[in-house]
C-alpha cells in the first residue's frame, strides 16, 4: 500500500499575514485603552509618533535596498511592533515604579 506524503502544513491557510496582523492589532486595543486609562492620553500620541517613524523607517530601508516598499508595508508588521512595544514598555515601567515606591 502506498501512502501519500505531504509536507506540513496539511491544510492551506485561510488568512494571510496582513489579516493576521490586523487581528493582533485588534487584540492589543484593550491593553492600549488600559494604558490610556492609567497613564493618560499622551500614550496615544506616543503610539502615533512611533508608528509614523516605524512605517517611514521601514519604507526608507526598502528604498535603500531598491525594493518596493508596498511589499513590506502591507503586512502591518511595523504598527504591530510599535503597539506591542509601547504596551509592554508601559507595563514594565509602571510595575517597576510601583515596586520602587513600595520600598
N, C-alpha and C positions, 0 to 999 in steps of 0.2 A: 504494500500500500504506500502510495506517495502522498506526503503532506505538503501543502503549500506553505512556503516560508515567507513571512512578511516581516519587515523591519518596523520598529516602533516609530511613531505611534500607530496603533492599529486602526484608528479612525481618523478621518480628516477633521481638522479644526473647523468649528463653525464661526469663530470670530477671528478677526485679525488683530494685529498689535495695537493699532490706533483705538479700536473699540475697547480693548482690554485696559489700556492706559486711561481712557475716559472713565471706565468703571472704577479704577483706582482713585482717580481724582474725586469722583463722587463719594467714594468711601472715606476720603480724607476731609470732606466738608464738615462733619460733626466735630472732628478734632480742631479744625480751624475756627469754627464757631465757639468752641470752648476756650480757645486761646483769646479770641476777641472778648469774650465774657470776662476772663480773668485778667488779661493784660491790656485791654483797651483796643481801640480801632487802629492804632498805629501798626498792629500786626498785619492788617490788610495792605497798608501802604508798603510795608517791607516786602510782602509777598509780590506785590505788583512790580516794584522796582527790581527785585531779584529775578522775577520771571522775565522781565524785559531784557535784562542783561544776560540771562541764560540763553534765551532764544537768539538774541543778537550775537552772542559769542559762538553759539553753535553754527549759525549762518556764516559768520566770519571764518571760522575754521573750515567749513565746507568750501567757501570761496577760495581760501588759501590752498586747498587740496585740488582745486579745479574740478569740483564735483557739484552737481546740482543740490542746492540747499533744500529743495522741497522734499527730497527723499529722507532727509534727516529730521526735518521739522514736522512732517505729517504724522509721526508716531507719538507725539506729545510726551516724549521722554524728558525733555527739559522742564516743562511745568510740573510733571510728577516729581522729579528730583528736587526742585525748589520747594514745593509744598511739603514733601516728606521731610526734607532737611529743616525747614522752618518750624514744622510742628514738633519734630524730635528735639531740636535745639532749645525751643522754649520750655519743653517739659524738663529737660535736663537742667537748665538754668534755674527754673522755678524750684525744683526739688533740692538742688544744691543750696539755693538761697534759704529754703526752709530749714534745712539741716544746720546751716551756719547760724541762722538766727535762733535756733533752738538751743545751741550751745551757749 
